[in-house]
């Protein structure tokens, strides 16, 4: 039986926000909504942002901004993937 291909979103999960141009910032998932399709996260500055899963790309994109930042879920403790 195959397992998931990426981490499942859950409150408290570590993530990183990928900005256009290649910069990154750490984030933490605060809430998971719509069966995992919408995530509320807190960024490094303390701002709360909402990301939604794009049906076209299967990536979490900033809600209402298809060309803006995307969110990557990380496995393991903060910084385990160089975030």
DSSP file (Angstrom, degrees, kcal/mol; ACC not computed):
  #  RESIDUE AA STRUCTURE BP1 BP2  ACC     N-H-->O    O-->H-N    N-H-->O    O-->H-N    TCO  KAPPA ALPHA  PHI   PSI    X-CA   Y-CA   Z-CA
    1    1 A X              0   0    0      0, 0.0     2,-0.2     0, 0.0     0, 0.0   0.000 360.0 360.0 360.0 133.9    0.0    0.0    0.0
    2    2 A X        -     0   0    0      1,-0.1     2,-0.1     3,-0.0     3,-0.1  -0.542 360.0-145.7 -80.9 143.7    1.3    3.4   -1.0
    3    3 A X        -     0   0    0     -2,-0.2    -1,-0.1     1,-0.2     0, 0.0  -0.386  40.9 -63.2 -95.3 179.6    1.7    6.2    1.6
    4    4 A X        -     0   0    0      1,-0.1    -1,-0.2    -2,-0.1     4,-0.1  -0.307  36.4-139.9 -63.6 149.0    1.2    9.9    1.1
    5    5 A X  S    S+     0   0    0     -3,-0.1     2,-0.3     1,-0.1    -1,-0.1   0.569  84.1  18.5 -87.5  -9.6    3.6   11.6   -1.3
    6    6 A X  S    S-     0   0    0     68,-0.0    68,-0.1     0, 0.0    -1,-0.1  -0.963 100.6 -70.7-151.4 165.7    3.9   14.7    1.0
    7    7 A X        -     0   0    0     -2,-0.3     2,-0.4    66,-0.3    66,-0.1  -0.283  48.5-120.8 -60.2 142.6    3.3   15.7    4.6
    8    8 A X        -     0   0    0      1,-0.1     2,-0.1    -4,-0.1    -1,-0.1  -0.702  32.9-109.3 -83.1 134.2   -0.3   15.9    5.6
    9    9 A X        +     0   0    0     -2,-0.4     2,-0.3    27,-0.1    -1,-0.1  -0.420  49.5 160.1 -67.6 135.7   -1.2   19.4    6.9
   10   10 A X    >   -     0   0    0     -2,-0.1     3,-2.1    21,-0.1    19,-0.3  -0.986  48.1 -86.6-150.3 150.2   -1.9   19.6   10.6
   11   11 A X  T 3  S+     0   0    0     -2,-0.3    19,-0.2     1,-0.3     3,-0.1  -0.344 116.0  26.0 -57.9 136.9   -1.9   22.4   13.2
   12   12 A X  T 3  S+     0   0    0     17,-3.4    -1,-0.3     1,-0.3    18,-0.1   0.271  88.1 140.4  91.6  -9.9    1.6   23.0   14.6
   13   13 A X    <   -     0   0    0     -3,-2.1    16,-2.5    16,-0.1    -1,-0.3  -0.357  54.0-118.6 -66.9 144.9    3.3   21.6   11.4
   14   14 A X  E     +A   28   0A   0     60,-0.4    60,-2.6    62,-0.3     2,-0.3  -0.594  42.6 162.4 -81.6 145.4    6.4   23.4   10.2
   15   15 A X  E     -AB  27  73A   0     12,-2.4    12,-2.2    58,-0.3     2,-0.4  -0.908  27.7-134.8-149.4 173.6    6.3   25.0    6.8
   16   16 A X  E     -AB  26  72A   0     56,-2.3    56,-2.7    -2,-0.3     2,-0.5  -0.998  13.7-134.2-139.4 144.3    8.1   27.6    4.7
   17   17 A X  E     -AB  25  71A   0      8,-3.1     8,-1.5    -2,-0.4     2,-0.7  -0.846  18.5-151.1 -96.2 125.4    6.7   30.3    2.5
   18   18 A X  E     -AB  24  70A   0     52,-3.1    52,-1.9    -2,-0.5     6,-0.2  -0.877  13.7-160.0-102.3 112.9    8.5   30.4   -0.9
   19   19 A X    >   -     0   0    0      4,-3.0     3,-1.8    -2,-0.7     4,-0.3  -0.585  31.6 -89.8 -92.1 154.2    8.5   33.9   -2.3
   20   20 A X  T 3  S+     0   0    0      1,-0.3     3,-0.2    -2,-0.2    -1,-0.1  -0.393 115.3  38.3 -58.1 133.7    9.0   34.9   -6.0
   21   21 A X  T 3  S-     0   0    0      1,-0.1    -1,-0.3    -2,-0.1    -2,-0.0   0.325 128.5 -78.2 101.0  -6.1   12.7   35.3   -6.6
   22   22 A X  S <  S+     0   0    0     -3,-1.8     2,-0.2     1,-0.3    -2,-0.2   0.529  84.8 135.9  97.9   5.9   13.8   32.5   -4.4
   23   23 A X        -     0   0    0     -4,-0.3    -4,-3.0    -3,-0.2     2,-0.3  -0.605  32.4-163.8 -87.9 153.4   13.5   33.8   -0.8
   24   24 A X  E     -A   18   0A   0     -2,-0.2     2,-0.3    -6,-0.2    -6,-0.2  -0.918  10.5-170.7-131.7 154.5   12.0   31.7    1.9
   25   25 A X  E     -A   17   0A   0     -8,-1.5    -8,-3.1    -2,-0.3     2,-0.0  -0.992  29.1-108.2-144.4 148.6   10.7   32.3    5.4
   26   26 A X  E     +A   16   0A   0     -2,-0.3    18,-0.7   -10,-0.2     2,-0.3  -0.334  38.7 174.4 -71.6 153.4    9.6   29.9    8.1
   27   27 A X  E     -AC  15  43A   0    -12,-2.2   -12,-2.4    16,-0.2     2,-0.4  -0.967  21.5-142.3-151.7 163.5    6.0   29.5    9.0
   28   28 A X  E     -AC  14  42A   0     14,-1.7    14,-2.2    -2,-0.3     2,-0.4  -0.998  26.0-116.8-132.4 138.9    3.8   27.3   11.3
   29   29 A X  E     + C   0  41A   0    -16,-2.5   -17,-3.4    -2,-0.4    12,-0.3  -0.605  30.4 176.9 -75.6 126.0    0.3   25.9   10.4
   30   30 A X  E     +     0   0A   0     10,-3.5     2,-0.3    -2,-0.4    11,-0.2   0.813  64.6   5.5 -95.5 -40.3   -2.3   27.4   12.8
   31   31 A X  E     - C   0  40A   0      9,-1.6     9,-2.4   -21,-0.1     2,-0.4  -0.996  55.1-148.9-149.5 149.0   -5.5   25.8   11.3
   32   32 A X  E     + C   0  39A   0     -2,-0.3     2,-0.3     7,-0.2     7,-0.2  -0.984  26.9 174.2-120.0 127.9   -6.5   23.3    8.7
   33   33 A X  E >>> + C   0  38A   0      5,-3.1     5,-2.0    -2,-0.4     4,-0.8  -0.831  50.3  30.1-130.6 166.6   -9.9   23.8    6.9
   34   34 A X  G >45S-     0   0    0     -2,-0.3     3,-1.3     1,-0.2    -1,-0.2   0.901 130.5 -54.1  51.8  50.7  -11.9   22.3    4.1
   35   35 A X  G 345S-     0   0    0      1,-0.3    -1,-0.2    -3,-0.2    -2,-0.1   0.836 111.3 -45.8  55.2  36.6  -10.5   18.8    4.5
   36   36 A X  G <45S+     0   0    0     -3,-0.7    -1,-0.3     2,-0.2    -2,-0.2   0.528 116.1 108.7  89.4   6.1   -6.9   20.1    4.2
   37   37 A X  T <<5S+     0   0    0     -3,-1.3    16,-3.1    -4,-0.8     2,-0.4   0.646  76.4  46.3 -90.6 -15.0   -7.4   22.3    1.2
   38   38 A X  E   < -CD  33  52A   0     -5,-2.0    -5,-3.1    14,-0.2     2,-0.4  -0.995  68.0-172.1-129.6 132.2   -7.1   25.7    3.1
   39   39 A X  E     -CD  32  51A   0     12,-3.0    12,-3.0    -2,-0.4     2,-0.5  -0.972  14.6-153.0-126.6 137.5   -4.4   26.4    5.7
   40   40 A X  E     +CD  31  50A   0     -9,-2.4   -10,-3.5    -2,-0.4    -9,-1.6  -0.944  27.7 178.0-104.9 127.4   -4.0   29.3    8.0
   41   41 A X  E     -CD  29  49A   0      8,-3.0     8,-2.8    -2,-0.5     2,-0.5  -0.884  27.9-135.1-129.5 158.7   -0.3   30.0    8.9
   42   42 A X  E     -CD  28  48A   0    -14,-2.2   -14,-1.7    -2,-0.3     6,-0.2  -0.967  25.2-151.0-111.8 128.4    1.7   32.4   10.9
   43   43 A X  E >   -C   27   0A   0      4,-2.5     3,-1.7    -2,-0.5   -16,-0.2  -0.256  36.7 -85.7 -89.2-178.0    4.9   33.8    9.2
   44   44 A X  T 3  S+     0   0    0    -18,-0.7   -17,-0.1     1,-0.3    -1,-0.1   0.786 127.7  53.4 -59.8 -30.3    8.1   34.9   10.8
   45   45 A X  T 3  S-     0   0    0      2,-0.1    -1,-0.3     1,-0.0     3,-0.1   0.560 120.1-107.2 -83.2  -7.1    6.8   38.4   11.4
   46   46 A X  S <  S+     0   0    0     -3,-1.7    -2,-0.1     1,-0.3     2,-0.1   0.404  72.2 142.4  96.1  -1.8    3.7   37.1   13.2
   47   47 A X        -     0   0    0     -5,-0.1    -4,-2.5     1,-0.1     2,-0.5  -0.443  48.5-130.3 -72.0 146.5    1.3   37.9   10.4
   48   48 A X  E     +D   42   0A   0     -6,-0.2     2,-0.3    -2,-0.1    -6,-0.2  -0.874  29.9 180.0-100.1 127.7   -1.5   35.4    9.7
   49   49 A X  E     -D   41   0A   0     -8,-2.8    -8,-3.0    -2,-0.5     2,-0.5  -0.888  19.8-138.5-125.0 155.0   -1.9   34.3    6.1
   50   50 A X  E     -D   40   0A   0     -2,-0.3    13,-3.0   -10,-0.2     2,-0.3  -0.966  17.3-171.5-118.1 131.3   -4.3   31.9    4.4
   51   51 A X  E     -DE  39  62A   0    -12,-3.0   -12,-3.0    -2,-0.5     2,-0.4  -0.904   4.6-159.4-117.6 147.3   -3.2   29.5    1.7
   52   52 A X  E     -DE  38  61A   0      9,-3.0     9,-2.8    -2,-0.3     2,-0.4  -0.964  25.8-109.1-128.8 147.0   -5.4   27.3   -0.5
   53   53 A X  E     - E   0  60A   0    -16,-3.1     2,-0.5    -2,-0.4     7,-0.2  -0.587  32.6-134.8 -75.1 123.6   -4.6   24.2   -2.5
   54   54 A X     >  -     0   0    0      5,-2.9     4,-2.5    -2,-0.4     5,-0.3  -0.669   5.8-154.4 -80.7 125.8   -4.6   24.9   -6.2
   55   55 A X  T  4 S+     0   0    0     -2,-0.5    -1,-0.2     1,-0.2    -2,-0.0   0.791  95.5  52.7 -67.4 -27.0   -6.5   22.2   -8.2
   56   56 A X  T  4 S+     0   0    0      1,-0.1    -1,-0.2     3,-0.1    -3,-0.0   0.854 127.4  15.7 -77.5 -36.3   -4.3   23.1  -11.2
   57   57 A X  T  4 S-     0   0    0      2,-0.2    -2,-0.2     0, 0.0    -1,-0.1   0.552  88.8-129.5-117.3 -11.0   -0.9   22.8   -9.6
   58   58 A X     <  +     0   0    0     -4,-2.5     2,-0.3     1,-0.3    -3,-0.1   0.805  69.9 122.5  60.2  31.2   -1.6   20.8   -6.4
   59   59 A X  S    S-     0   0    0     -5,-0.3    -5,-2.9    -7,-0.1     2,-0.7  -0.888  71.5-111.6-118.0 152.3    0.4   23.5   -4.5
   60   60 A X  E     -EF  53  71A   0     11,-0.7    11,-2.7    -2,-0.3     2,-0.3  -0.766  43.1-176.1 -83.7 117.5   -0.7   25.7   -1.6
   61   61 A X  E     -EF  52  70A   0     -9,-2.8    -9,-3.0    -2,-0.7     9,-0.2  -0.833  38.6 -86.1-114.7 152.2   -0.9   29.2   -2.9
   62   62 A X  E >   -E   51   0A   0      7,-2.0     3,-2.4     3,-0.4   -11,-0.3  -0.354  61.7 -97.3 -55.1 127.5   -1.7   32.4   -1.1
   63   63 A X  T 3  S+     0   0    0    -13,-3.0    -1,-0.1     1,-0.3   -13,-0.1  -0.232 106.2   6.9 -54.6 127.8   -5.5   32.7   -1.1
   64   64 A X  T 3  S+     0   0    0     -3,-0.1    -1,-0.3     1,-0.0     2,-0.3   0.526 113.9  87.5  79.4   6.9   -6.7   34.9   -3.9
   65   65 A X    X   +     0   0    0     -3,-2.4     3,-1.6     4,-0.1    -3,-0.4  -0.686  44.9 175.8-141.3  84.4   -3.2   35.3   -5.5
   66   66 A X  T 3  S+     0   0    0      1,-0.3    -1,-0.1    -2,-0.3    -3,-0.1   0.682  86.8  46.1 -64.2 -18.7   -2.3   32.6   -8.0
   67   67 A X  T 3  S+     0   0    0     -5,-0.1    -1,-0.3    -6,-0.0   -47,-0.1   0.404 100.9  85.7-103.0   1.0    1.0   34.4   -8.8
   68   68 A X  S <  S-     0   0    0     -3,-1.6   -50,-0.0    -6,-0.2    -4,-0.0   0.113  89.4 -37.5 -88.4-158.8    2.1   35.0   -5.2
   69   69 A X        -     0   0    0     -8,-0.1    -7,-2.0   -49,-0.1     2,-0.3  -0.127  52.7-147.3 -61.0 156.1    3.9   33.0   -2.6
   70   70 A X  E     -BF  18  61A   0    -52,-1.9   -52,-3.1    -9,-0.2     2,-0.4  -0.881   9.4-129.2-122.6 160.0    3.4   29.3   -2.2
   71   71 A X  E     -BF  17  60A   0    -11,-2.7   -11,-0.7    -2,-0.3     2,-0.5  -0.916  14.5-164.2-113.4 132.7    3.6   27.2    1.0
   72   72 A X  E     -B   16   0A   0    -56,-2.7   -56,-2.3    -2,-0.4     2,-0.3  -0.970  15.9-138.1-114.4 128.9    5.7   24.1    1.4
   73   73 A X  E     -B   15   0A   0     -2,-0.5     2,-0.3   -58,-0.2   -66,-0.3  -0.670  20.7-149.0 -81.8 138.8    4.9   21.7    4.3
   74   74 A X        -     0   0    0    -60,-2.6   -60,-0.4    -2,-0.3     2,-0.3  -0.817   4.1-134.3-109.7 148.8    8.1   20.3    6.0
   75   75 A X        +     0   0    0     -2,-0.3     5,-0.2   -62,-0.1     6,-0.0  -0.721  67.4   6.8 -95.5 151.1    8.6   17.0    7.7
   76   76 A X  S    S-     0   0    0     -2,-0.3   -62,-0.3     4,-0.1     3,-0.1  -0.171 107.7 -17.7  77.2-170.1   10.3   16.7   11.1
   77   77 A X  S >  S-     0   0    0      1,-0.2     3,-2.0     2,-0.1     4,-0.2  -0.169  88.1 -72.2 -69.2 162.5   11.4   19.5   13.4
   78   78 A X  T 3  S+     0   0    0      1,-0.3    -1,-0.2     2,-0.1    -2,-0.0  -0.260 121.0  18.9 -54.0 135.4   11.8   23.1   12.3
   79   79 A X  T >  S+     0   0    0     -3,-0.1     3,-1.6     1,-0.0    -1,-0.3   0.437  82.4 125.0  85.0  -0.6   14.9   23.6   10.1
   80   80 A X  T <  S+     0   0    0     -3,-2.0    -2,-0.1     1,-0.3    -3,-0.1   0.743  82.1  38.0 -65.5 -21.4   15.2   19.9    9.2
   81   81 A X  T 3  S-     0   0    0     -4,-0.2    -1,-0.3    -5,-0.1    -3,-0.1   0.021 125.0 -94.2-118.5  26.6   15.1   20.8    5.5
   82   82 A X    <         0   0    0     -3,-1.6    -2,-0.1     1,-0.1    -4,-0.1   0.725 360.0 360.0  73.8  21.2   17.1   24.0    5.6
   83   83 A X              0   0    0    -58,-0.0    -1,-0.1   -67,-0.0   -57,-0.1   0.508 360.0 360.0 -67.6 360.0   14.2   26.3    5.9
